[in-house]
Amino acid sequence: MPTYSYRCTECDNAFDIKQSFSDATLTECPVCGGVLRKVFSPVGVTFNGGGFYRTDSRPAPGSESSSSTPAKSEPKTAEPAKKAESKPSTPKPASS
């Protein structure tokens, strides 16, 4: 269950309470009976692992030239050429 922070607008009483998403928002201060407001604060989120940054899926500069297996990159360039040759070229009809 999430924990919500509240602060009274009249007596500045502040407290945290665990509430379900379906529970109603608290509106009355338990100390003085004043109006309560939710206190919003930044949430600490940590993204661990790969795939969260643009540079995660790209090779490091200079790593392509120092690659120990250049044979793996050759089939990648050869396959698109085969696919392009197998497609029949059909002229587009002229629009009027």
C-alpha positions in Angstrom: 0.0 0.0 0.0 1.2 3.5 -0.8 2.2 5.9 2.0 0.8 9.4 1.7 2.1 12.6 3.5 -0.4 15.1 4.8 0.0 18.5 6.4 -2.6 20.6 8.2 -3.0 24.2 6.8 -3.8 25.6 10.2 -1.5 24.0 12.8 1.2 22.7 10.4 0.8 19.1 11.9 2.5 16.7 9.4 2.2 13.0 9.3 2.3 10.0 7.0 -0.3 7.3 6.6 -0.7 4.1 4.6 -3.8 4.1 2.4 -5.1 2.0 -0.4 -5.7 3.6 -3.8 -9.5 3.1 -3.2 -9.5 4.9 0.2 -10.8 8.4 0.4 -8.4 11.3 0.8 -8.1 12.6 4.4 -9.6 16.1 4.8 -9.6 16.8 8.5 -6.6 17.2 10.8 -6.8 14.7 13.7 -5.1 17.3 16.1 -7.0 20.5 15.5 -9.8 19.6 13.0 -8.3 21.9 10.3 -8.0 21.3 6.6 -5.5 18.7 5.5 -3.5 18.9 2.2 -1.5 16.2 0.6 2.3 16.8 0.5 3.9 15.8 -2.8 7.6 15.1 -2.9 9.9 13.6 -5.5 10.1 9.9 -5.6 13.5 8.2 -5.6 13.6 5.9 -8.7 16.7 4.0 -9.7 17.0 2.3 -13.1 19.4 -0.6 -12.8 20.6 -2.7 -15.7 21.1 -2.1 -19.4 18.6 -0.6 -21.8 17.8 2.6 -20.0 20.1 5.0 -21.9 20.6 5.8 -25.6 24.2 4.7 -25.4 23.4 1.2 -24.0 22.5 -0.2 -27.5 25.3 1.5 -29.4 28.9 0.3 -29.6 31.5 2.4 -28.0 33.4 4.7 -30.3 36.4 2.9 -31.8 35.1 -0.5 -30.7 34.0 -1.4 -34.3 37.6 -1.0 -35.6 39.0 -3.2 -32.7 36.4 -5.9 -33.1 37.9 -9.4 -33.0 35.1 -11.0 -35.1 34.6 -8.9 -38.3 33.0 -12.0 -40.0 29.8 -11.4 -38.0 29.2 -8.0 -39.6 29.6 -9.3 -43.2 26.4 -11.4 -43.4 24.4 -8.4 -42.2 25.4 -6.3 -45.2 25.0 -9.2 -47.6 21.5 -10.1 -46.6 19.8 -6.8 -47.5 21.3 -7.0 -51.0 19.7 -10.4 -51.5 16.3 -9.2 -50.3 16.5 -6.2 -52.6 17.3 -8.4 -55.6 14.4 -10.8 -55.0 11.8 -8.0 -55.1 10.3 -7.4 -58.6 10.3 -3.8 -59.7 6.9 -2.7 -60.7 6.4 0.8 -62.1 3.8 3.0 -60.3 0.8 4.1 -62.4 0.9 7.7 -63.2 -1.7 9.7 -61.4 -3.8 12.2 -63.3 
